[in-house]
């Protein structure tokens, strides 16, 4: 399962059939439920854990807060993988210069509203004067970043083994 704003970059095609971690529930972006996998029974089991964790969250619980509780409680029945399995936002070193080394790590890039806004704030992407605020121009920013990544990092070299955009 992936969020709509996750883009595969180096995701082994074989893991579409032979799930990571033997099919046990796996979250690829630590406690952020942006990219997860598991057999059907695992989804049912973890759903029950999340429902139970909601009562231990803040006033307006979110899925991220519930997963964070499970992580903090060191729930060993869920594999919380390193954040480096999913890159965050517009992975630029400097303005429009993709960090190809970072993009070679992990399986995907998560283009959440928060991550895109951070890139705008750090002036790693086009300024607000050109395209307007990050909040209303996320799709354009993602399109330009993915084109920059393809042009600068040559991800097609791994295309036989990975599902690369």
Secondary structure, DSSP 8 states (H G I E B T S, - for coil): -B-TTEEESSEEGGGGTS-GGGGS-EEEETTEEEEEE--HHHHHHHHHHHHHHHTTS-SS--HHHHHHHHHHTT-TTSEE--GGGEEES--EEETTEE-HHHHTSSSEEE--HHHHHHHHHTT-S--HHHH--GGG-HHHHHHHHHHHHHHHH-GGGGTTTEE--
